[in-house]
Amino acid sequence: MNRKSFLRTVTGGTIAMTLAPNLIMAEEPRLQSLKSSGKLTILHTNDQHSRIEPFDSSYTRNPNQGGFARRASLIQKIRNEESNTLLLDSGDIFQGTPYFNFFGGELEFKLMSMMKYDASTMGNHDFDNGLDGFLKVLPNAKFPFICSNYDFKNTILDGKTSAYKIFNKDGIKVGIFGVGIQLEGLVGKKQYGETIWNDPVDVAQHYSGFLKNEKKCDLVICLSHIGYDYKDDPEKISDKILASKTENIDLILGGHTHTFLPEPQNFINRTGKNVLVNQVGWAGLLLGRIDFFFDSNKNIQQITWNNQAIDSSIIV
């Protein structure tokens, strides 16, 4: 992404969409009343690719942007302002710089734990050191990996990941599940071993229904590492297809295709309801933020968003 396109992406606003029948565009007085009813702030990243430090100032596309320390400062600032936050990642934490080559993911996990990530899913590059390499550094991750369509039962990762997770934020129940891309043909067999890949659409339909209907979650989020869209192969499973062929998902936080969405995108699911999809590129250049405002009955009333640049304006 060139700098001009990047700057067009970094903005914020209010989403005019109907995730619930009574969702409205809120003016400031109304917004204040919604805040008092219930607010949830979702912060998210994807495809970090071991970019611990900012890009060099001589880098042509995104000079002096990114960096874990800056992101940590921004996250802490937001947490100081917002009482209910969730910090999530959509995979490909590993691979891309010498930090991964030397430390095998230990540093990434330690820093994410210091930032108090709440959950992540696995991307294809998180298999780069094999299952044994992932397991070796996993104790450094003080947050769960949610992998719903990877079956690890015949591998050393059996029982080391979760199929779903439920968070309770001041009475708002948030159910999260995760889906990953097919590994065969993308990752070496030696790296993923006997891991079984299950169809993301079928798995998403199952867990979204389970979380929404049985566990009574007010918000259902899918952490996805299947890619936003494939223009050369439109039938390939992507976030766009996942949104349209399922129900009960409110928000898909994507990864894999390194897509800098100009704003969260709205899709219609198979029952005619809206699904929000967001992805914030790669390398930690942006921190995605989506705020959900709920009424007293925990119905979504308003959604605002801000994909904020990680740059030198952030004081570390």
FISE-617544 format. One record per residue (C-alpha): x, y, z. Coordinates in Angstrom, 2 decimals, always signed. Example, Ala and Ser with C-alpha at 12.3 -4.5 7.8 and 13.67 -1.06 7.14 Angstrom:
<recs>
<rec east="+12.30" north="-4.50" up="+7.80"/>
<rec east="+13.67" north="-1.06" up="+7.14"/>
</recs>
This chain:
<recs>
<rec east="+0.00" north="+0.00" up="+0.00"/>
<rec east="+1.41" north="+3.41" up="-0.90"/>
<rec east="+1.34" north="+6.28" up="+1.57"/>
<rec east="-1.53" north="+8.10" up="-0.16"/>
<rec east="-3.77" north="+5.03" up="-0.05"/>
<rec east="-2.70" north="+4.34" up="+3.52"/>
<rec east="-3.72" north="+7.79" up="+4.69"/>
<rec east="-7.12" north="+7.41" up="+3.03"/>
<rec east="-7.59" north="+4.20" up="+5.02"/>
<rec east="-6.69" north="+5.71" up="+8.37"/>
<rec east="-9.85" north="+7.43" up="+9.46"/>
<rec east="-12.93" north="+6.82" up="+11.51"/>
<rec east="-16.63" north="+7.24" up="+11.51"/>
<rec east="-20.07" north="+5.94" up="+12.30"/>
<rec east="-21.45" north="+2.94" up="+10.48"/>
<rec east="-24.95" north="+3.33" up="+9.07"/>
<rec east="-26.09" north="-0.26" up="+8.98"/>
<rec east="-28.74" north="-2.48" up="+10.46"/>
<rec east="-27.18" north="-5.13" up="+12.64"/>
<rec east="-30.40" north="-4.84" up="+14.62"/>
<rec east="-33.79" north="-3.54" up="+13.49"/>
<rec east="-33.51" north="-0.41" up="+15.59"/>
<rec east="-29.91" north="+0.52" up="+14.83"/>
<rec east="-29.66" north="+4.26" up="+14.33"/>
<rec east="-27.26" north="+6.99" up="+13.36"/>
<rec east="-26.69" north="+8.74" up="+16.64"/>
<rec east="-26.23" north="+12.43" up="+17.20"/>
<rec east="-24.03" north="+13.40" up="+20.12"/>
<rec east="-26.76" north="+13.74" up="+22.81"/>
<rec east="-28.18" north="+10.37" up="+21.83"/>
<rec east="-24.67" north="+8.90" up="+21.74"/>
<rec east="-24.07" north="+9.91" up="+25.32"/>
<rec east="-27.20" north="+8.08" up="+26.48"/>
<rec east="-26.10" north="+4.99" up="+24.55"/>
<rec east="-22.72" north="+5.07" up="+26.27"/>
<rec east="-24.41" north="+4.91" up="+29.65"/>
<rec east="-26.44" north="+1.87" up="+28.59"/>
<rec east="-23.44" north="-0.19" up="+27.55"/>
<rec east="-20.37" north="+0.15" up="+25.36"/>
<rec east="-17.88" north="-2.44" up="+24.16"/>
<rec east="-14.61" north="-1.52" up="+22.44"/>
<rec east="-13.07" north="-4.13" up="+20.14"/>
<rec east="-9.38" north="-3.61" up="+19.28"/>
<rec east="-7.83" north="-5.90" up="+16.71"/>
<rec east="-4.76" north="-6.75" up="+14.63"/>
<rec east="-3.88" north="-9.32" up="+11.98"/>
<rec east="-0.82" north="-10.54" up="+10.09"/>
<rec east="+1.72" north="-8.98" up="+12.44"/>
<rec east="+4.51" north="-11.06" up="+10.88"/>
<rec east="+7.03" north="-10.51" up="+13.65"/>
<rec east="+7.31" north="-6.77" up="+12.89"/>
<rec east="+8.49" north="-5.85" up="+16.37"/>
<rec east="+10.12" north="-2.56" up="+15.39"/>
<rec east="+8.81" north="+0.24" up="+13.18"/>
<rec east="+9.72" north="+0.20" up="+9.52"/>
<rec east="+12.89" north="+2.15" up="+8.81"/>
<rec east="+12.49" north="+5.80" up="+7.86"/>
<rec east="+13.94" north="+4.97" up="+4.44"/>
<rec east="+11.21" north="+2.39" up="+3.70"/>
<rec east="+9.41" north="+3.64" up="+0.60"/>
<rec east="+5.84" north="+2.57" up="+1.38"/>
<rec east="+5.28" north="+3.09" up="+5.10"/>
<rec east="+8.36" north="+4.84" up="+6.53"/>
<rec east="+8.68" north="+4.94" up="+10.31"/>
<rec east="+5.32" north="+3.26" up="+10.84"/>
<rec east="+4.31" north="+0.31" up="+13.00"/>
<rec east="+6.10" north="-1.04" up="+16.06"/>
<rec east="+4.97" north="-3.06" up="+19.08"/>
<rec east="+5.95" north="-0.40" up="+21.64"/>
<rec east="+3.82" north="+2.27" up="+19.96"/>
<rec east="+0.91" north="-0.12" up="+19.70"/>
<rec east="+1.21" north="-0.97" up="+23.39"/>
<rec east="+1.09" north="+2.73" up="+24.29"/>
<rec east="-2.00" north="+3.31" up="+22.16"/>
<rec east="-3.76" north="+0.27" up="+23.59"/>
<rec east="-3.06" north="+1.40" up="+27.13"/>
<rec east="-4.35" north="+4.89" up="+26.34"/>
<rec east="-7.61" north="+3.44" up="+25.00"/>
<rec east="-7.97" north="+1.14" up="+28.01"/>
<rec east="-7.55" north="+4.14" up="+30.31"/>
<rec east="-10.49" north="+5.77" up="+28.52"/>
<rec east="-12.74" north="+2.73" up="+28.01"/>
<rec east="-13.79" north="+0.32" up="+30.75"/>
<rec east="-14.86" north="-2.55" up="+28.49"/>
<rec east="-12.29" north="-3.57" up="+25.88"/>
<rec east="-11.31" north="-6.74" up="+24.04"/>
<rec east="-7.98" north="-7.03" up="+22.22"/>
<rec east="-7.96" north="-9.71" up="+19.50"/>
<rec east="-5.69" north="-11.00" up="+16.74"/>
<rec east="-6.50" north="-12.94" up="+13.56"/>
<rec east="-3.30" north="-14.87" up="+13.02"/>
<rec east="+0.07" north="-14.88" up="+11.24"/>
<rec east="+1.84" north="-13.59" up="+14.29"/>
<rec east="+4.99" north="-15.38" up="+13.13"/>
<rec east="+7.49" north="-15.04" up="+10.28"/>
<rec east="+8.85" north="-12.01" up="+8.51"/>
<rec east="+11.83" north="-10.66" up="+10.47"/>
<rec east="+14.99" north="-12.02" up="+12.16"/>
<rec east="+13.20" north="-11.80" up="+15.51"/>
<rec east="+11.23" north="-14.90" up="+14.53"/>
<rec east="+14.28" north="-16.61" up="+13.03"/>
<rec east="+16.22" north="-16.20" up="+16.27"/>
<rec east="+13.52" north="-16.57" up="+18.93"/>
<rec east="+10.89" north="-18.71" up="+17.20"/>
<rec east="+7.90" north="-16.64" up="+18.30"/>
<rec east="+8.79" north="-16.36" up="+21.98"/>
<rec east="+9.27" north="-12.60" up="+21.78"/>
<rec east="+6.02" north="-12.00" up="+19.90"/>
<rec east="+4.05" north="-13.98" up="+22.47"/>
<rec east="+5.71" north="-12.25" up="+25.41"/>
<rec east="+5.02" north="-8.79" up="+24.02"/>
<rec east="+1.42" north="-9.63" up="+23.12"/>
<rec east="+0.96" north="-10.95" up="+26.65"/>
<rec east="+2.34" north="-7.71" up="+28.04"/>
<rec east="-0.25" north="-5.89" up="+25.91"/>
<rec east="-2.86" north="-8.21" up="+27.45"/>
<rec east="-4.30" north="-9.67" up="+24.29"/>
<rec east="-7.53" north="-11.47" up="+25.11"/>
<rec east="-7.40" north="-14.05" up="+22.29"/>
<rec east="-5.95" north="-14.94" up="+18.90"/>
<rec east="-6.49" north="-17.50" up="+16.20"/>
<rec east="-3.74" north="-19.25" up="+14.21"/>
<rec east="-2.66" north="-18.30" up="+10.71"/>
<rec east="-0.77" north="-20.47" up="+8.25"/>
<rec east="+2.58" north="-18.87" up="+9.13"/>
<rec east="+2.07" north="-19.78" up="+12.77"/>
<rec east="+2.84" north="-23.34" up="+11.62"/>
<rec east="+6.21" north="-22.32" up="+10.12"/>
<rec east="+8.26" north="-23.90" up="+12.93"/>
<rec east="+6.00" north="-26.92" up="+13.00"/>
<rec east="+3.63" north="-27.98" up="+15.73"/>
<rec east="+6.54" north="-28.68" up="+18.06"/>
<rec east="+7.95" north="-25.19" up="+17.50"/>
<rec east="+4.58" north="-23.59" up="+18.23"/>
<rec east="+4.13" north="-25.71" up="+21.36"/>
<rec east="+7.62" north="-24.84" up="+22.58"/>
<rec east="+6.89" north="-21.11" up="+22.75"/>
<rec east="+3.17" north="-21.38" up="+23.60"/>
<rec east="+3.72" north="-21.03" up="+27.40"/>
<rec east="+4.78" north="-17.43" up="+26.70"/>
<rec east="+1.29" north="-16.62" up="+25.38"/>
<rec east="-0.90" north="-15.64" up="+28.33"/>
<rec east="-3.98" north="-15.63" up="+26.12"/>
<rec east="-5.92" north="-18.44" up="+24.41"/>
<rec east="-5.67" north="-19.52" up="+20.79"/>
<rec east="-9.16" north="-20.09" up="+19.41"/>
<rec east="-9.11" north="-22.57" up="+16.53"/>
<rec east="-12.51" north="-23.99" up="+15.66"/>
<rec east="-11.90" north="-25.68" up="+12.31"/>
<rec east="-8.42" north="-27.09" up="+12.97"/>
<rec east="-8.73" north="-30.51" up="+14.63"/>
<rec east="-5.55" north="-31.19" up="+16.59"/>
<rec east="-6.71" north="-34.40" up="+18.30"/>
<rec east="-3.96" north="-36.55" up="+16.75"/>
<rec east="-1.22" north="-34.00" up="+17.31"/>
<rec east="+0.82" north="-32.57" up="+20.17"/>
<rec east="-1.46" north="-29.49" up="+20.16"/>
<rec east="-4.43" north="-31.57" up="+21.29"/>
<rec east="-6.07" north="-29.66" up="+24.15"/>
<rec east="-3.75" north="-26.67" up="+23.75"/>
<rec east="-6.25" north="-24.51" up="+21.82"/>
<rec east="-9.93" north="-23.70" up="+22.35"/>
<rec east="-12.85" north="-24.14" up="+19.94"/>
<rec east="-14.54" north="-21.05" up="+21.37"/>
<rec east="-14.34" north="-18.58" up="+24.22"/>
<rec east="-16.96" north="-16.46" up="+25.97"/>
<rec east="-16.09" north="-13.13" up="+27.58"/>
<rec east="-18.39" north="-11.20" up="+29.92"/>
<rec east="-17.80" north="-7.47" up="+29.78"/>
<rec east="-19.98" north="-5.66" up="+32.30"/>
<rec east="-22.93" north="-7.94" up="+31.54"/>
<rec east="-22.34" north="-8.05" up="+27.75"/>
<rec east="-21.65" north="-11.64" up="+26.68"/>
<rec east="-19.24" north="-11.92" up="+23.76"/>
<rec east="-18.75" north="-15.28" up="+22.07"/>
<rec east="-15.66" north="-15.79" up="+19.92"/>
<rec east="-14.66" north="-18.61" up="+17.60"/>
<rec east="-11.90" north="-18.85" up="+14.99"/>
<rec east="-11.44" north="-20.30" up="+11.52"/>
<rec east="-8.24" north="-20.82" up="+9.53"/>
<rec east="-7.29" north="-21.42" up="+5.94"/>
<rec east="-6.72" north="-24.85" up="+4.43"/>
<rec east="-3.13" north="-25.89" up="+5.16"/>
<rec east="-2.64" north="-28.50" up="+2.45"/>
<rec east="-0.76" north="-26.97" up="-0.46"/>
<rec east="+0.06" north="-23.86" up="+1.55"/>
<rec east="+2.00" north="-25.28" up="+4.49"/>
<rec east="+4.33" north="-28.25" up="+4.37"/>
<rec east="+2.89" north="-31.51" up="+5.67"/>
<rec east="+5.80" north="-31.80" up="+8.07"/>
<rec east="+4.78" north="-28.50" up="+9.68"/>
<rec east="+1.12" north="-29.32" up="+10.37"/>
<rec east="+1.33" north="-33.09" up="+10.76"/>
<rec east="-2.01" north="-34.79" up="+11.36"/>
<rec east="-3.94" north="-31.55" up="+11.80"/>
<rec east="-7.36" north="-31.93" up="+10.17"/>
<rec east="-8.87" north="-28.92" up="+8.40"/>
<rec east="-12.66" north="-28.66" up="+8.47"/>
<rec east="-14.79" north="-26.48" up="+6.19"/>
<rec east="-14.92" north="-22.94" up="+7.68"/>
<rec east="-18.50" north="-22.30" up="+6.57"/>
<rec east="-19.85" north="-25.43" up="+8.26"/>
<rec east="-17.82" north="-24.80" up="+11.39"/>
<rec east="-18.79" north="-21.12" up="+11.53"/>
<rec east="-22.46" north="-21.96" up="+11.15"/>
<rec east="-22.23" north="-24.47" up="+14.01"/>
<rec east="-20.35" north="-22.30" up="+16.50"/>
<rec east="-22.15" north="-19.05" up="+15.73"/>
<rec east="-25.49" north="-20.78" up="+16.32"/>
<rec east="-24.18" north="-22.44" up="+19.47"/>
<rec east="-22.87" north="-19.17" up="+20.90"/>
<rec east="-25.88" north="-17.06" up="+19.94"/>
<rec east="-28.71" north="-19.50" up="+20.67"/>
<rec east="-27.43" north="-21.86" up="+23.35"/>
<rec east="-24.95" north="-19.67" up="+25.20"/>
<rec east="-27.08" north="-16.53" up="+24.68"/>
<rec east="-24.19" north="-14.31" up="+23.63"/>
<rec east="-25.08" north="-10.72" up="+22.84"/>
<rec east="-22.29" north="-10.43" up="+20.27"/>
<rec east="-20.67" north="-13.21" up="+18.21"/>
<rec east="-17.24" north="-12.59" up="+16.70"/>
<rec east="-15.33" north="-14.75" up="+14.23"/>
<rec east="-11.55" north="-14.46" up="+14.18"/>
<rec east="-10.80" north="-15.42" up="+10.59"/>
<rec east="-7.60" north="-16.27" up="+8.78"/>
<rec east="-9.13" north="-17.34" up="+5.49"/>
<rec east="-8.74" north="-14.09" up="+3.53"/>
<rec east="-11.09" north="-11.23" up="+2.72"/>
<rec east="-11.64" north="-11.86" up="-1.00"/>
<rec east="-10.12" north="-13.69" up="-3.98"/>
<rec east="-10.91" north="-11.86" up="-7.21"/>
<rec east="-9.09" north="-14.46" up="-9.34"/>
<rec east="-10.93" north="-17.30" up="-7.60"/>
<rec east="-14.32" north="-15.94" up="-6.47"/>
<rec east="-15.55" north="-19.37" up="-5.33"/>
<rec east="-12.71" north="-19.79" up="-2.86"/>
<rec east="-13.92" north="-19.54" up="+0.72"/>
<rec east="-13.30" north="-16.02" up="+2.03"/>
<rec east="-14.70" north="-13.68" up="+4.65"/>
<rec east="-17.20" north="-12.37" up="+2.09"/>
<rec east="-18.47" north="-15.88" up="+1.40"/>
<rec east="-18.39" north="-16.80" up="+5.09"/>
<rec east="-20.57" north="-13.78" up="+5.91"/>
<rec east="-23.12" north="-14.53" up="+3.19"/>
<rec east="-23.47" north="-18.27" up="+3.81"/>
<rec east="-23.88" north="-18.28" up="+7.59"/>
<rec east="-26.05" north="-16.70" up="+10.25"/>
<rec east="-25.61" north="-15.49" up="+13.84"/>
<rec east="-22.20" north="-13.86" up="+13.23"/>
<rec east="-22.12" north="-10.16" up="+14.09"/>
<rec east="-18.49" north="-9.38" up="+13.31"/>
<rec east="-15.72" north="-11.05" up="+11.30"/>
<rec east="-12.18" north="-9.86" up="+12.03"/>
<rec east="-10.10" north="-11.10" up="+9.13"/>
<rec east="-6.55" north="-11.81" up="+8.09"/>
<rec east="-4.36" north="-13.61" up="+5.56"/>
<rec east="-4.86" north="-11.39" up="+2.49"/>
<rec east="-3.24" north="-8.31" up="+4.11"/>
<rec east="-6.25" north="-6.24" up="+3.09"/>
<rec east="-6.33" north="-2.59" up="+4.14"/>
<rec east="-10.08" north="-2.02" up="+4.19"/>
<rec east="-10.98" north="+1.67" up="+3.95"/>
<rec east="-13.68" north="+1.01" up="+6.55"/>
<rec east="-15.49" north="-2.03" up="+7.99"/>
<rec east="-17.58" north="-3.64" up="+5.26"/>
<rec east="-21.19" north="-4.71" up="+5.60"/>
<rec east="-22.54" north="-7.98" up="+4.12"/>
<rec east="-25.92" north="-9.67" up="+4.20"/>
<rec east="-26.03" north="-13.14" up="+5.73"/>
<rec east="-28.24" north="-16.00" up="+4.60"/>
<rec east="-31.17" north="-14.81" up="+6.72"/>
<rec east="-31.02" north="-11.21" up="+5.50"/>
<rec east="-29.20" north="-9.75" up="+8.50"/>
<rec east="-26.02" north="-7.72" up="+8.34"/>
<rec east="-22.51" north="-8.91" up="+9.15"/>
<rec east="-19.62" north="-6.52" up="+9.68"/>
<rec east="-16.17" north="-7.46" up="+8.32"/>
<rec east="-12.91" north="-5.65" up="+9.05"/>
<rec east="-9.22" north="-6.26" up="+8.32"/>
<rec east="-6.32" north="-3.91" up="+8.98"/>
<rec east="-3.64" north="-4.87" up="+6.48"/>
<rec east="-0.46" north="-6.31" up="+7.94"/>
<rec east="+2.72" north="-5.65" up="+9.94"/>
<rec east="+0.94" north="-3.78" up="+12.73"/>
<rec east="+0.64" north="-0.61" up="+10.66"/>
<rec east="-2.88" north="-0.07" up="+12.00"/>
<rec east="-4.82" north="-0.86" up="+15.12"/>
<rec east="-8.43" north="-1.60" up="+14.27"/>
<rec east="-11.11" north="-0.30" up="+16.61"/>
<rec east="-14.84" north="-0.90" up="+16.54"/>
<rec east="-17.14" north="+0.39" up="+19.31"/>
<rec east="-20.51" north="-1.23" up="+19.89"/>
<rec east="-23.18" north="+0.66" up="+21.84"/>
<rec east="-25.96" north="-1.38" up="+23.44"/>
<rec east="-29.32" north="-0.40" up="+24.89"/>
<rec east="-30.62" north="-1.69" up="+28.22"/>
<rec east="-31.86" north="-4.86" up="+26.50"/>
<rec east="-28.37" north="-5.48" up="+25.05"/>
<rec east="-29.48" north="-4.75" up="+21.51"/>
<rec east="-26.87" north="-3.05" up="+19.31"/>
<rec east="-27.89" north="+0.56" up="+18.78"/>
<rec east="-24.80" north="+2.19" up="+17.31"/>
<rec east="-21.41" north="+1.24" up="+15.89"/>
<rec east="-18.42" north="+3.54" up="+15.44"/>
<rec east="-14.99" north="+2.68" up="+14.08"/>
<rec east="-11.45" north="+3.99" up="+13.81"/>
<rec east="-8.51" north="+2.30" up="+12.09"/>
<rec east="-5.69" north="+4.19" up="+13.76"/>
<rec east="-2.19" north="+4.46" up="+12.32"/>
<rec east="+0.72" north="+3.26" up="+14.45"/>
<rec east="+3.28" north="+6.00" up="+13.82"/>
<rec east="+5.63" north="+8.50" up="+15.44"/>
<rec east="+2.72" north="+10.59" up="+16.73"/>
<rec east="+2.22" north="+7.97" up="+19.45"/>
<rec east="+4.27" north="+8.75" up="+22.54"/>
<rec east="+6.05" north="+5.67" up="+23.93"/>
</recs>
